[in-house]
């Protein structure tokens, strides 16, 4: 396996972890009486299983998009994954901050 493919795999695992953490932290915040700030996701996050399904579909979509991007331009898939991981890192950090502020 080429190091680049390993890098893509690691990024995909990181994205999966961030999506899972987003579900956990969002659910915890909602259980504390918080609200979903994204109006598009308000209905989805009310049910953790539906939230999981939507994130799973999103992850599958990202795999397809990364593969397609790689066909068009080499290394563009990694850039796409880095961008999406960065976005969800911000979401998870925000959720953790909101969660901790609920206790302190």
One Martini backbone bead per residue (centre of mass of N, CA, C, O) as a GRO file, in nm:
protein
  104
    1UNK     BB    1   0.096   0.037   0.023
    2UNK     BB    2   0.064   0.353  -0.012
    3UNK     BB    3   0.101   0.629   0.178
    4UNK     BB    4  -0.141   0.781   0.059
    5UNK     BB    5  -0.357   0.565   0.118
    6UNK     BB    6  -0.315   0.572   0.421
    7UNK     BB    7  -0.391   0.868   0.457
    8UNK     BB    8  -0.680   0.841   0.355
    9UNK     BB    9  -0.765   0.631   0.567
   10UNK     BB   10  -0.713   0.807   0.814
   11UNK     BB   11  -0.907   1.035   0.735
   12UNK     BB   12  -1.161   0.854   0.730
   13UNK     BB   13  -1.146   0.774   1.029
   14UNK     BB   14  -1.159   1.057   1.143
   15UNK     BB   15  -1.431   1.126   1.024
   16UNK     BB   16  -1.589   0.903   1.164
   17UNK     BB   17  -1.523   1.001   1.451
   18UNK     BB   18  -1.646   1.286   1.421
   19UNK     BB   19  -1.933   1.196   1.356
   20UNK     BB   20  -1.975   1.040   1.618
   21UNK     BB   21  -1.918   1.280   1.810
   22UNK     BB   22  -2.148   1.452   1.706
   23UNK     BB   23  -2.373   1.268   1.797
   24UNK     BB   24  -2.304   1.251   2.099
   25UNK     BB   25  -2.296   1.558   2.166
   26UNK     BB   26  -2.573   1.634   2.061
   27UNK     BB   27  -2.738   1.441   2.237
   28UNK     BB   28  -2.640   1.551   2.508
   29UNK     BB   29  -2.742   1.840   2.470
   30UNK     BB   30  -3.041   1.768   2.427
   31UNK     BB   31  -3.070   1.623   2.711
   32UNK     BB   32  -3.004   1.919   2.852
   33UNK     BB   33  -3.187   2.130   2.655
   34UNK     BB   34  -3.088   2.176   2.394
   35UNK     BB   35  -3.019   2.302   2.061
   36UNK     BB   36  -3.040   2.306   1.726
   37UNK     BB   37  -2.880   2.527   1.495
   38UNK     BB   38  -2.956   2.351   1.250
   39UNK     BB   39  -3.241   2.356   1.063
   40UNK     BB   40  -3.194   2.100   0.884
   41UNK     BB   41  -3.127   1.904   1.156
   42UNK     BB   42  -3.357   1.910   1.369
   43UNK     BB   43  -3.514   1.648   1.296
   44UNK     BB   44  -3.277   1.443   1.299
   45UNK     BB   45  -3.159   1.483   1.604
   46UNK     BB   46  -3.407   1.369   1.766
   47UNK     BB   47  -3.287   1.097   1.632
   48UNK     BB   48  -3.011   0.909   1.672
   49UNK     BB   49  -3.059   0.702   1.440
   50UNK     BB   50  -3.105   0.906   1.215
   51UNK     BB   51  -2.840   1.050   1.254
   52UNK     BB   52  -2.665   0.805   1.187
   53UNK     BB   53  -2.771   0.760   0.901
   54UNK     BB   54  -2.696   1.036   0.785
   55UNK     BB   55  -2.389   1.011   0.846
   56UNK     BB   56  -2.348   0.753   0.681
   57UNK     BB   57  -2.431   0.874   0.412
   58UNK     BB   58  -2.221   1.096   0.414
   59UNK     BB   59  -1.975   0.911   0.419
   60UNK     BB   60  -2.038   0.772   0.150
   61UNK     BB   61  -2.035   1.028  -0.018
   62UNK     BB   62  -1.739   1.097   0.044
   63UNK     BB   63  -1.612   0.849  -0.083
   64UNK     BB   64  -1.711   0.909  -0.366
   65UNK     BB   65  -1.589   1.195  -0.393
   66UNK     BB   66  -1.294   1.119  -0.344
   67UNK     BB   67  -1.269   0.921  -0.577
   68UNK     BB   68  -1.347   1.120  -0.800
   69UNK     BB   69  -1.132   1.334  -0.742
   70UNK     BB   70  -0.888   1.145  -0.798
   71UNK     BB   71  -0.956   1.105  -1.102
   72UNK     BB   72  -0.921   1.409  -1.175
   73UNK     BB   73  -0.721   1.478  -0.913
   74UNK     BB   74  -0.448   1.437  -0.764
   75UNK     BB   75  -0.498   1.480  -0.409
   76UNK     BB   76  -0.795   1.595  -0.377
   77UNK     BB   77  -0.911   1.399  -0.165
   78UNK     BB   78  -0.744   1.495   0.075
   79UNK     BB   79  -0.844   1.785   0.074
   80UNK     BB   80  -1.138   1.717   0.120
   81UNK     BB   81  -1.100   1.566   0.390
   82UNK     BB   82  -0.966   1.796   0.544
   83UNK     BB   83  -1.203   1.991   0.524
   84UNK     BB   84  -1.420   1.811   0.660
   85UNK     BB   85  -1.267   1.756   0.921
   86UNK     BB   86  -1.246   2.053   1.005
   87UNK     BB   87  -1.544   2.107   1.029
   88UNK     BB   88  -1.605   1.876   1.242
   89UNK     BB   89  -1.410   1.979   1.454
   90UNK     BB   90  -1.561   2.238   1.513
   91UNK     BB   91  -1.825   2.106   1.597
   92UNK     BB   92  -1.716   1.933   1.832
   93UNK     BB   93  -1.587   2.158   1.997
   94UNK     BB   94  -1.847   2.314   2.035
   95UNK     BB   95  -2.007   2.090   2.174
   96UNK     BB   96  -1.817   2.059   2.415
   97UNK     BB   97  -1.846   2.345   2.516
   98UNK     BB   98  -2.150   2.336   2.563
   99UNK     BB   99  -2.152   2.095   2.752
  100UNK     BB  100  -1.963   2.216   2.973
  101UNK     BB  101  -2.146   2.470   3.024
  102UNK     BB  102  -2.380   2.289   3.149
  103UNK     BB  103  -2.190   2.224   3.419
  104UNK     BB  104  -2.025   2.526   3.470
   0.00000   0.00000   0.00000
